[in-house]
Amino acid sequence: QVQLVESGGGWVQAGGSLRLSCAASGRTLSTYAMGWFRQAPGKEREFVAAISGSGSSTYYADSVKGRFTISRDNAKNTDYLQMNSLKPEDTAVYYCAADKFGRVARTMGHYWGQGTQVTVSS
């Protein structure tokens, strides 16, 4: 069974940066797509970014394009979400996801982490 554990969330002022990490255990995920979703209070979970198993393909939601960067280190079985120029509307619980079919898409996701809170103050 795959387990995903997020870290790196916290509080930051608008315009600041945070780097989220997602550490996987249970098996090597080098063939899995990895991704990030978020859920703000009172809203549905939404796609943020995804990356292919090799790291050669990425996909972003329009709302974060140019500000967020997803990457991965298969040797560490970990992927990252670098978030720059943060806005108050980025405030949400951020969830890591892994897709065993390697889908780099909004519909990805077979395994999920527990989430990490990101709060951006204005």
C-alpha positions in Angstrom: 0.0 0.0 0.0 1.2 3.5 -0.9 1.4 6.1 1.8 1.9 9.8 1.1 3.0 12.3 3.8 2.9 16.0 3.1 5.1 18.6 4.9 6.1 22.2 4.5 2.8 23.9 5.0 2.4 27.0 7.2 1.7 30.6 7.4 3.1 33.2 5.0 2.4 36.8 4.0 1.1 37.6 0.6 4.0 37.6 -1.9 5.9 35.1 0.0 7.0 31.5 -0.8 6.6 28.1 0.6 7.8 24.7 -0.5 5.7 21.6 0.0 7.1 18.1 0.1 5.3 14.8 -0.4 7.2 11.7 0.8 6.0 8.3 -0.5 6.5 5.0 1.1 5.3 1.5 0.5 6.7 1.2 -3.0 8.8 3.1 -5.5 6.7 5.6 -7.4 9.0 6.3 -10.3 6.3 5.2 -12.8 3.5 7.0 -11.0 2.4 10.5 -11.8 2.4 12.7 -8.8 0.3 15.7 -8.2 -1.1 18.3 -5.8 -4.7 19.4 -5.1 -6.1 21.9 -2.6 -9.3 22.5 -0.8 -10.3 25.8 0.7 -13.0 26.1 3.4 -16.4 25.7 1.9 -15.1 24.8 -1.5 -14.5 21.6 -3.4 -11.1 20.1 -3.8 -9.4 21.4 -6.9 -6.4 20.4 -9.0 -3.2 22.4 -8.7 -0.4 20.6 -10.5 0.9 17.2 -11.7 4.1 15.7 -13.0 4.9 12.5 -14.9 6.9 9.7 -13.5 10.0 10.7 -15.3 9.5 14.4 -14.5 9.5 15.3 -18.2 5.9 16.4 -18.3 4.1 18.8 -16.1 0.6 20.3 -16.0 -0.7 23.3 -14.0 -4.0 24.8 -13.2 -4.3 28.3 -14.8 -4.6 29.9 -11.3 -1.1 28.8 -10.3 0.7 28.8 -13.7 3.9 30.9 -13.5 3.9 31.0 -9.7 4.0 27.3 -8.7 6.5 24.7 -9.8 6.1 21.0 -9.3 9.2 18.7 -9.3 10.2 15.3 -8.1 13.2 13.3 -6.9 12.7 9.7 -7.7 15.8 8.7 -5.7 14.1 10.0 -2.6 10.5 9.0 -3.7 9.5 12.5 -3.0 7.8 15.3 -5.0 7.7 19.0 -4.3 5.6 22.0 -4.9 7.4 25.3 -4.9 4.9 28.1 -4.4 6.0 31.7 -5.1 4.1 35.0 -5.1 1.5 33.5 -2.9 -1.9 35.2 -2.7 -4.6 35.0 0.1 -6.7 33.0 -2.3 -4.1 30.2 -2.3 -5.1 29.5 1.3 -6.2 25.9 1.5 -5.3 22.4 2.7 -2.9 21.0 0.1 -3.1 17.3 -0.7 -0.5 15.2 -2.4 -1.7 12.5 -4.9 -0.2 9.6 -6.8 -1.6 8.0 -9.9 -0.6 4.4 -10.7 -1.6 4.8 -14.3 0.7 7.7 -14.7 -2.0 10.2 -15.7 -0.8 13.8 -15.7 -4.3 15.3 -15.6 -7.0 16.9 -13.4 -8.6 13.5 -13.0 -5.4 11.8 -11.5 -5.3 10.2 -8.2 -5.3 6.8 -6.6 -3.5 7.5 -3.4 -3.8 10.6 -1.3 -2.0 12.2 1.6 -3.6 13.6 4.7 -3.0 17.2 3.7 -1.0 20.2 4.9 -2.4 23.6 5.7 -1.2 26.7 3.8 -2.4 30.1 5.0 -1.6 33.3 3.2 -2.3 36.5 4.9 -2.9 39.8 3.1 
